[in-house]
């Protein structure tokens, strides 16, 4: 048994094309996703807005604007100087404080809209303060403290209380695709065990060892290799790229075990049935994997949710969607019932494919070898 495991292991790791698709391709794709949209989405670089301010140095309005130092680059000027700066494009707007506060801009766009919003916010706060000062003067001090600086007061969080970026679902689907790429490994060992497809299969079928031991050794080797590949991918995404796949490594480990099992077993049953060439069947298998990945959200962010509304049965049997939903439930919900349902479904489908593949392989008979 150990002899079979050793030499099957050496055979698999020497198949460079298979190891590329099973390990390197998901890592490369994850890197492209990171630099393509994740890094910019999590580290947005907002350009400072140059704005001229015509106001006294001790103006409350000027103090308010200084609180937005991360957004506004203030230039206190005289009125004529500010108008020239606006004409020359050195500033994008002019705040003028007199009897009424006004905003002057040279063109429309995002920056002028932001400047207008800031002015409207200050005017609204001022009217509110005047109203509170008249009706509830005892509350005035607390309100003034809360309005000293302009700052963002909203944060996107999940139901579990953690900050979440919806783009992370691309990486959930990426792990699901990587799990399904184990079908290439399972297909390779299954095909090489067929006497009518491979010289190695001929020798194996006339061996004194039982087919059960041979198939068990093959499965343990490819499943072990594939699981290591998946864990390398997870460590790369979490440890190096800092993708928030979840805090519970134990649950991530279990989900990868379930996903890896269904990927390998799917390849085993695909290699055990049919009589067409291995290349044609492998191409068909890869096409099925990419189609499942598409519906699982690998190419379109909300595809899994769209399919869930239009055809929930497809998501219920799509391994990539189940794996992606498993990560989703870990990072969103405190109740893990949905996570466990996905894991049980994956293990169940994996066992079904594995048993079916073993039965087909054991029943194969050859007139001559």
KANOR-V494463 format. One line per field, one symbol per residue. phi: phi as a letter, one per 20 degrees, with the letter a starting at -180 (. if undefined). A space follows every 10 residues. Layout:
phi = ???
This chain:
phi = .fffffffff fffeefffff ffcfffffff ffffffbfff fecfdeffdf cecdaffeff fffffffdff dddecfcfff fffffffenf cdaceddbfc eccdcebeqf fgffffffff ffffffffff fffeecffef ffffffdfce bfddcfcefe ndfbdfffff ffffffffff ffffffffff ffeefecbgf fffffdffff ffffffffff ffffffffgf ffffffffed emefepeeff ffgfffffff ffffffffff fedncfffff ffffffffff fffffeofdc geffffffee bfffffdegf fffffffgff edeffeffff ffffffffff ffffffffff ffefccfbc
